[in-house]
Amino acid sequence: MNEIKQLLDPFEPITLQEMDRVKLMNRMDTKFAFRFSDLSIILPLLIKSYRVLTIEETNTPHYESLYFDDERFSFFRDHHNGKGDRFKVRIRKYVESNLFFLEIKHKIKGRTDKKRIVTDQFNEVLPEGDLAFVQNELHSNKNLVPTMWNSFQRITLVSKTENERLTLDFNILFEKDGVKKSFKQLVIAELKQEDLNRNSVFYQLMKEQRIRPYRLSKYCLGSVEIYGEDKLKFNRFKKKLLYLKKINHDAI
């Protein structure tokens, strides 16, 4: 972690309050994946164009999430089947701030619409008010149950000139009922923009590094790793999973 600190020290910091202009709760997302060791190449090339979010004196804060789905894994299946109108539901803890949010991500027509409310803790059974929020956003009364825990650290970079935010997630762990799956050597980058801009500094850098965009959520990756083929059908994800596993393995 000292190496990451040294890589981030040259960046100009930005606070949560200053980040209000790039909340981007409705946005276009573009994902990339690469080796943790590649950060030593990528981060120095971003210093002039981005500021780094600093929370409680850290710029690599920890996040913990509890994901929900129904017993048929409908959210997972919708993603796997390429449904253009789909949801993810989770409680996320922002560890350093000790804040919990119940979050719903609605993917529709290629855009991500994120809604959230403050909640008090990781409630595996949602309280009445939280449940009402979920049902209102989903327009259904799905019987949601906890399906997976996820934790990671995140670097958040904010463009100095564009309405753009970049998250770099690493130290990724999935867990459920004693089963743990770790992706310690993988970085999942997500470029969040008001509208897709391929001229973005980071987008162009990925192109130069020959790292192509890919589509697969942490929730789907973790679900496959935790539950496997006994529980889930994931034929359409196999090529992407092999790609991510190869990154994680090759970097060891």
C-alpha positions in Angstrom: 0.0 0.0 0.0 3.0 2.3 0.5 3.5 2.1 -3.3 0.0 3.3 -4.0 0.4 6.1 -1.5 3.5 7.2 -3.3 1.7 7.1 -6.7 -1.2 9.2 -5.4 0.8 11.8 -3.4 1.5 14.0 -6.5 -2.3 14.3 -7.2 -4.2 17.4 -6.1 -6.8 16.3 -3.6 -10.5 16.9 -3.8 -13.1 16.6 -0.9 -16.5 15.0 -0.9 -18.1 18.5 -0.7 -16.1 19.6 -3.8 -17.3 16.5 -5.7 -20.9 17.6 -5.7 -20.6 18.8 -9.3 -19.8 15.2 -10.4 -22.3 13.1 -8.5 -23.4 11.7 -11.8 -26.3 9.7 -10.4 -27.6 9.4 -14.0 -24.7 8.6 -16.3 -22.9 6.5 -18.8 -20.5 3.9 -17.4 -17.5 2.3 -19.2 -15.5 -0.4 -17.5 -12.0 -1.6 -17.9 -9.9 -4.3 -16.2 -6.2 -4.6 -15.7 -3.5 -5.8 -13.4 -2.8 -4.1 -10.0 0.8 -3.7 -11.0 -0.3 -1.6 -14.0 -1.3 1.2 -11.7 2.4 2.2 -11.5 2.2 2.9 -15.2 -1.3 4.4 -15.4 -1.5 6.7 -12.4 1.5 8.9 -13.2 -0.1 9.6 -16.6 -3.2 11.0 -15.0 -1.8 13.5 -12.5 -2.2 16.5 -14.7 -5.8 15.8 -15.6 -7.4 14.5 -12.4 -7.7 15.2 -8.7 -7.9 12.4 -6.1 -10.8 12.1 -3.6 -9.5 12.2 0.0 -11.7 11.0 2.9 -10.6 11.0 6.5 -7.0 11.5 5.4 -7.0 8.5 3.1 -7.3 8.3 -0.7 -7.8 4.5 -0.8 -10.9 4.2 1.3 -12.6 0.8 2.1 -16.1 -0.1 0.9 -18.3 -3.0 2.0 -21.4 -4.1 0.3 -24.3 -6.6 0.9 -26.1 -7.5 -2.3 -29.7 -8.6 -2.6 -31.6 -10.7 -5.2 -34.6 -13.0 -5.2 -34.4 -16.7 -4.9 -34.4 -17.1 -8.7 -31.4 -14.6 -9.0 -33.5 -12.5 -11.3 -31.1 -9.5 -11.2 -28.2 -11.7 -12.2 -30.3 -13.5 -14.9 -31.4 -10.2 -16.4 -27.8 -9.1 -16.7 -26.7 -12.5 -18.1 -29.6 -12.5 -20.7 -28.7 -9.0 -21.8 -31.9 -7.3 -20.6 -31.6 -3.6 -21.3 -33.8 -2.7 -18.3 -32.3 -4.2 -15.2 -31.5 -3.5 -11.5 -29.0 -4.2 -8.7 -29.9 -3.7 -5.0 -27.3 -3.4 -2.3 -26.5 -1.9 1.1 -23.1 -0.2 0.9 -20.9 0.9 3.9 -18.4 3.7 3.4 -16.1 2.4 6.0 -14.0 5.5 6.9 -17.1 7.7 7.1 -19.1 4.9 8.8 -22.1 5.7 6.6 -24.6 3.1 5.2 -26.7 3.6 2.1 -29.3 1.4 0.6 -28.6 1.8 -3.2 -30.5 0.8 -6.3 -28.8 0.9 -9.7 -31.1 0.9 -12.6 -29.6 0.2 -16.0 -31.8 1.3 -18.8 -31.0 2.1 -22.5 -27.3 2.0 -21.8 -27.4 4.5 -18.9 -27.1 4.0 -15.2 -29.6 5.7 -12.9 -28.6 5.4 -9.2 -30.9 6.1 -6.3 -30.0 5.8 -2.6 -31.2 6.5 0.9 -29.4 6.5 4.2 -29.9 3.4 6.2 -28.6 2.4 9.7 -26.6 -0.8 9.2 -26.3 -4.0 7.2 -29.9 -5.2 7.6 -30.3 -8.7 6.1 -34.0 -8.2 6.4 -34.9 -4.8 5.2 -36.9 -2.6 7.6 -40.3 -1.3 6.4 -39.1 2.1 5.2 -36.2 0.6 3.3 -38.4 -2.1 1.7 -40.9 0.5 0.6 -38.1 2.5 -1.1 -37.0 -0.7 -3.0 -40.5 -1.7 -4.0 -41.2 1.8 -5.2 -38.0 1.9 -7.4 -38.4 -1.6 -8.7 -42.2 -1.3 -9.3 -42.6 -4.8 -7.9 -42.8 -6.7 -4.6 -39.8 -9.0 -5.1 -38.9 -11.1 -2.1 -35.3 -10.0 -1.7 -32.7 -12.0 0.2 -29.0 -11.4 0.9 -26.9 -13.2 -1.7 -23.3 -11.9 -1.4 -20.9 -9.8 0.6 -18.3 -7.8 -1.2 -15.4 -5.6 0.0 -12.8 -3.6 -1.9 -10.7 -0.4 -1.8 -11.2 2.4 -4.2 -9.3 5.3 -5.7 -11.6 8.0 -7.0 -10.3 10.4 -9.5 -12.2 13.5 -10.7 -11.4 15.2 -14.0 -10.2 18.8 -13.7 -12.0 19.9 -16.9 -14.8 17.4 -17.7 -17.9 16.3 -15.9 -16.3 12.9 -15.3 -15.3 10.6 -12.4 -13.1 7.6 -12.5 -13.1 4.8 -9.9 -10.3 2.2 -9.6 -11.4 -0.7 -7.4 -8.8 -3.2 -6.1 -8.2 -5.6 -3.2 -11.6 -7.2 -4.2 -13.2 -9.9 -2.1 -16.5 -11.8 -2.4 -17.9 -13.9 0.5 -21.0 -15.8 1.4 -21.6 -18.6 4.0 -17.9 -19.2 4.6 -17.0 -19.3 0.9 -14.4 -16.6 0.0 -13.2 -15.6 -3.5 -10.4 -13.1 -3.8 -9.2 -11.0 -6.7 -6.2 -9.3 -5.1 -4.3 -8.6 -8.3 -7.3 -7.2 -10.4 -8.2 -3.6 -10.8 -11.7 -2.8 -12.1 -11.9 0.7 -13.5 -15.2 2.5 -14.2 -15.3 5.7 -16.1 -18.5 7.6 -15.2 -19.6 10.3 -17.6 -22.7 12.4 -18.2 -22.5 11.3 -21.8 -20.0 8.9 -23.5 -16.8 10.8 -24.3 -14.1 8.7 -26.0 -11.8 11.7 -26.0 -11.5 11.5 -22.2 -7.9 11.4 -21.0 -8.5 8.0 -19.3 -10.4 6.5 -22.3 -7.6 7.5 -24.6 -5.0 6.2 -22.2 -6.7 2.8 -22.1 -6.7 2.8 -25.9 -3.0 3.5 -25.9 -2.4 0.7 -23.5 -4.6 -1.6 -25.6 -7.0 -2.2 -22.8 -10.5 -2.5 -24.2 -13.8 -1.7 -22.5 -15.7 -4.7 -21.1 -19.1 -5.3 -19.5 -19.4 -7.3 -16.3 -20.4 -6.1 -12.9 -18.7 -7.0 -9.6 -22.0 -8.5 -8.5 -22.1 -10.9 -11.5 -18.4 -11.8 -11.1 -18.9 -12.5 -7.4 -22.1 -14.4 -7.9 -20.5 -16.8 -10.4 -17.5 -17.3 -8.1 -19.6 -17.9 -5.0 -22.4 -20.1 -6.5 -21.0 -21.6 -9.6 -22.8 -23.7 -12.2 -24.7 -25.7 -9.6 -26.8 -22.6 -9.0 -26.3 -20.2 -11.9 -26.2 -20.4 -15.7 -23.5 -18.1 -17.0 -22.5 -19.3 -20.5 -22.5 -15.7 -21.8 -20.1 -14.6 -19.1 -17.5 -17.4 -19.4 -15.2 -15.6 -21.8 -15.2 -12.5 -19.6 -14.6 -14.5 -16.5 -11.6 -16.3 -18.0 -10.2 -12.9 -19.0 -10.6 -11.5 -15.5 -9.2 -14.7 -13.9 -6.2 -14.6 -16.3 -5.4 -11.0 -15.3 -5.7 -11.9 -11.6 -3.5 -15.1 -12.0 -0.9 -13.7 -14.3 -0.2 -10.8 -11.9 0.6 -13.1 -9.0 
